[in-house]
Amino acid sequence: MSETASIILNGSSYEFPVITGTENEKAVDISKLRDQSGYITLDPGFKNTGAAKSAVTFLDGETGILRYRGYPIEQLAEKSTFLEVAYLLIYGDLPTKAVLEQFRTDIKSQMMIHEDMKNFFAGFPSKSHPMGQLSCLVGALSAFYPESLDPNPTPEEEDKTIINLLAKMPTIVSWIQKKSLGHPVVYPKTNLGYIDNFLNMIFGEVNQDKTFDPVVIDAMHKLLILHADHEQNCSTSTVRIVGSSNANLYASISAGINALWGPLHGGANQAVIEMLEAIKNDGGDAEKYLAKAKDKNDPFRLMGFGHRVYKNFDPRAKIIKKACDDILEKLGVNDPVLDIAKKLEEAALNDQYFIDRKLYPNVDFYSGIIYRALGFNSEMFTVLFALGRLPGWIAQWKEMRENKEPIGRPRQVYTGPTERDYVEITQR
């Protein structure tokens, strides 16, 4: 017999089916609650609300599990590449060698972007934030590719748009970086892979290509893989709900970028570096700030420690810690900010206060350190997060369309004034 849940309202009982996921997650299906009873549920922040059935990513915060399409994140980060993981997330299975090679070729052939997009940069104020630029430029792609506006594309047309966005995103990101420095942009090269191309467009010059240590390339693959999807979070839910209106892929991803921009979501790795900078400017005394973090009466909080979803440990942090150690050793970076970071990390991993409270260094802590060591400006960190998250957003958007999910339309409990008559302005 199927499991059900009963809700009793004003003496009337209503039965609702219990849905069980493949990992034995349980959910009460209340989609008919309002029709049957006139009631709705209230769940600010949707912390207890499942907005979709999804086969993309499984996350168990209590036991520290993260899997893309069933594959453990540890295996993917160790053995895979970013584009292979992108294919897995978007299309559901690991590609064969021939399919992956064609996927890479298709993306490489579309990495150039229209020269007219340079005109956007002339209109951006010199101090404009990279995330605002990214959102604008990604949304603008729909103007350059109006065929993407068709709400009922064929599978081939949809794939073309997906390839186009995956290909152009690293080029757009690199142009944002170059324009912020006043440097000429570097174009993608057909003889370079996805990550090599991206790094060359970021750090190379028009008159000189740059080669990168395999340790750096490997770390970038891992960083992007670890950020590629994370279930139904703020930005992913935004992409799905915007896409549910039949908005095109570029508009939906642009909306997700704006959601990610918020400091409570995607800005955590930037906040880590800003915190470390503040400690350095105050004399660099890590012990002083560790004591402040332990003082419940002090408003200071350590950024990049603990996680609201992972209650014991973040599986991504274990992976990226090694990449971080390898990067710092290989590059031999001499940076007092990174020295402070290592002191905080050592304390958090060994101090009983932090151990008892599960305040371990998380993926934002290590990714911020790596990006700084590589030479990225801190304002670019969230843009890099968006680059990594792109395949997950696309996969979620695609799944939402394939499932023919209805347009998102949350309800509310109205708490404003009851009906009242209009008062003439002379009598107010």
N, C-alpha and C positions, 0 to 999 in steps of 0.2 A: 504494500500500500504506500502511495506517495506521501511524503511528509508535508504537513500543512501547519500554518500558524493561525491562531484565532485572535481577533481584536474585538473587545466588547465596548461598545459605545452606546450610552443611554439605554442600556438593557438589551440592545441588539448585538448579536454575535456575527462576525464576518470571518470567513475562511479565506486564507490566501496561500498559494502554493509556495513551497520552499525550493529554491533553485540551488543545485550543488554543482560547483565547478570541478574541473578535472583534477585539481589539487585539493579537493574536498572543502573548498571555501563554501560557506552557507550564506544565502541571501533570501529574504522574504520578498516575494514579488508583489508589490502594492500598486501595480499599474492600474488596477480597477478600483482602488479604494475610494476615490472621489465619486466615481460613477455610482457605486453601490451605497455609499454612506453620506456623501456630501462633505466629508472631512478631507483634509490634506495632512501631510506630515511636515514638521518644521525641523530643519537640520542646518543651522547656519554653518557655512563653510563646507557643507556636504561631507563631513568627516565620517558619517555612517551611511552614506547613500552611494549605491552603485549606479552610475549613470549609463553603463554599457556592459554587455558581454564582450570580452575581448580575448583573442588568442595570440596577442602580440608578446606581452611581457608578463612574467609572474614574479611577484615580489612578496617576500615574507619577512617583515621587519623584526619579528620576535626571534627568528632563528638566523637572520642574516643571509637570506637566499635571494639571488637575483638571476633570472634566466630569461634569455631572449628566445622565443619560439621553442622553449624546452631545453636549450643549451645553456649550461652554467656559464656565468660571466667569466669565471676563472679560466675555463677552457678557451673561450673566444679571445680573451685578452692575450693569452699565451700563444695561441696557435693561428689565429685568424688575422685578417687585415680589415681596415675600416670599410673599404668598398665591399668586401665579401659579407661583412656584418650588415651593411646597408641593404644588400640584396636579400639577405636572410630575413631581415625585419619587414621589408616591403612586400616580398613575394612568398614568404612563409617557409622556405626550405633553403638549405645550402645549395649553391649552384654547382654544376659540374665544371670541370676545367674549361671546356669550350664555351659554356654559357657565361662564366665569369670573365673570360677574356673578351667576349663580345660586349659585355656590360662595360668593362673598362674602356674599350675602344669607342663605344658609343658616347660615353661621358667625355672622354678626351677630345672627341671631335666637336663638342659643343661648349667648350670652356671659354671661348672668346665671347665677349659681350659687345653689344652695339655701341659704336663710338659716341652716339648721341647721349648715352648715359653719363658721359663726362660733364654734360651741361648741368646736371643736377648739382654737382659739387660747386659750381660757380654760384649757386643760390644758397648753399648752406653757410650759415655764419661760421667764422673760424673756430669758435668754441663749441660748436654743436657736438652732442654726444654721439659716439659711433653707433650706438643701438638705434637712435633716432634715424640716422642715415641708413642703417641696414634695413629697418622696417620700411622706409620710404622706397628704397631701391628694389627690394624684393616685390613689394606691391606694384611698383611701376613696370615690372616685367610683363604684367598682363596687358599693358598698353603696347608693348613691343611684340607680343604674341597673342593677338586678339582671338585666335582660334581656341585658346584656353578658356574663353568665356562660355563656351557651349556647355550647358548643364548636363547634357547627355552625350558625352564623348564616347567613341568606340574604345575598346581596350587598347588599340594601337595608338590612338590619339592621346589617351591618358598616359600611357607609357612614355610618349614623346615629351609630354609636359614634365613628367617626373624626372626623366633623364636631363632635360634642359635645366631644371632647378638644381639638381645635384651637381651638375657641371659648372653652372655659373656662380654658385654660392661662394666657393673659395676665391674666385676672381674678384667678385664684389667685395669680399672681406679684405683682400689684399689692396684693392684700390682705396678703400676707406683708410687703411693704415698709411699708405703712401701719400695720400692727399693731406692727411693730418700732419705729415712731416714736411709738406711742400715739395716732395720728390716726384719725379715722373713715374708713371705706372710701368710695371713690368708685365709683359704679356705671357700667357701660358705657352708652353713649348710641347710639341708633339712627341719629343723623345723622353719626356719625364713622366713619372707616375703621378698619381693624385696628390699624395703627401709631398713628394719632392717638388712638384709644380707649385703647390701652395707655399711651401717654405721659400722657394726661389722668388716667387712673386712678392712675398713679404719682405725678405731680407736681401734679395739680389738687387742689382742695379742694371739699368738699361745697357750699360757698356761693359758689364761683367757679370757672368753667371756665378752662382755660388754653390759649392758642394757641401753636403752636410754629413756629419758623422752618423753611422748606422744607429748609434745609441739615441741620437736626437730623433731620427726618423721613427725608430721603434717606440719611443716615448710619445710622439704625436699620434701614432696609430692607437696606442693604448688609451691616451686621454680621450680621443674622439669616440672610441668604442665604449668606454666606460660611461660616457655621457649620452650615448645614442638613443636610449629610451629609459623611462622610469615609471611606467604604468600611468595611471590617471592623475597626473599632477595639475597644477594651475595652468601652465601653458598648453599642455596636451589637451586638457578638457576644453580650453579656449579654441584650439584648432578644430576639435570635433564639433563644438557647438556652432562655430562660425561656418564650418563646412556643411552643417546640417541644413543651412538655408540655401544650399546649392551654390554657395560662393566658390569661385575658382580656387585652385590650389595656391596660387601666388597670394591672393588676398587672405586665405586661411592661415598660411604660414606667416604672413606679415603680422596678423593678429597674435599668433603665438609668440612671435619675437617681442611684441609689446608687453605681453604678459610676463615673459621671461625677464624683461628689463627691470621689473620691480626688485628692490633690494631684499625683499623677503623670499624671493625665488631664485633668480639667476645671479644676483649680485654678490653672493656670499664669498666667492674666491677673491673678488676685488676688495671686499671688506677686510679679508685676512691681511692683505698687503697694506692697506691703509692703517690697520691696527698696528702692524709691525713698524710701519713708518712713524707712527705716533710714539711708540715705545722708544725707538731710536732717537727721536727728537727730544725726548724727555730724559736722555742720558743713557738709554740702552740697558737699563737694569731690569732684566727678565724676572728676577726673584721678586722685585717690588710688585710687578704686575701679576705674578702668580698669587702673591698674598692678597692683592686687591680682588682677584677672581674668587678667592675663598671667603672673602668678607661679605656676608649677606647684606650688610648695610651699605656696601659700596656699589654704585650703579655699573661699574665696569664689568663687562662680560668678554670672555675669550671667544673670538670669532674663529670658526673652523674646527670646533671641538664638539663632539656629540652629534646626534642627528634625530630629527623629530619622528622619522619613520623607523630607522634601525635602532632597536632598543639595546642591543648588546654590542654589535660591531657592524660597520659598513663594509661589506665584502669588497667593494671597489677600492677602499682605502688601503687594504693589505697589498693589492696589486700595484697601485700607483706609488706607494711608499718606496718600493724597490726601484721603480723607474726614476723616482725623485733622487734617491741615493746615487744611482748610476749617473744621472745627468750632472749632479753637483760634483761628483768625483771626476767625470770625464772632462767637463768644461773648466774645472778648477776656478770656479767663480769666487772672487773676493768681494763680498758684499756684507756689510755689517747687519743689514736687515735679515739676510738669510742666516746669519750666525744667531740672531735672536730667535728666529724660527726653530732652529735646531735645539736651542735650550728649552724652549717651550714644549717642543715635541718630547724631549727626553724626560722632562718633569711630568708631563701628562701620562706617559707610558709607565712611569715608575712610582709616582706619588699616589699613596693610598687614597687620598681625597678624590682625585680624578678617577682612579680605578673604581672606587665604590659607586660613583655617580655616572659611570659609563661615558665619561667625557674624554673619549679617545680622539686623536686627530682624524678628521674625515677627509673625503675626497676633495672638498673645497680647499682645505688647508694645503694639501700636497700639490694640487693643480695650480694654485696661486703661486707657490714657490717655483714650480717648473716654468710657468709662463714668464715669471720675472727673470729667472736664470737665462732663459732663451732670448730675452731682450724685448718682450712685449710690454707696451704701456699698460698700466692697470685698467684703464678705461676700455681696453680691447678684450679683457678677460671674458666678459659676458657675451661678446660677439663670437668668441671662440667656442663658448658653451653652445651658442645657437648653431654654429657650424656642425658640432658633434651631434646635437639633438635633431638635426634636420631629417635623417632617415626615419627616426621614431615618429616624428610629426607626420611625415608622408605616409608611413604605414598605418597610423591611426586614422588619418583622413581617408585613406583608401578603404580600410576596413569598414568605417562608418558608412561610406557610400555603397559598398558591396552588400552590407547588411540591410540596406534601405531603411536606415534609422529615421524616425520622424524629426522634424525641425525641433530644436531644443526650445522649451518654453517653460521655465520654472514658475511655480506659483508663489504667492506671498500671503502673509497674514497682515491685513491692513490695520494700522494703529493710529490713523489720522482722525481728524474731526468727523463727526457724523454730519448728515445733511444740514445745511444752513442757508439762509437767504442772502442774496447779494445786498450789500449796503452801499448806498450812493456815497460818492467821495466827500460830499459836503457834510455828511452825517457821521463820518468815521472819527 
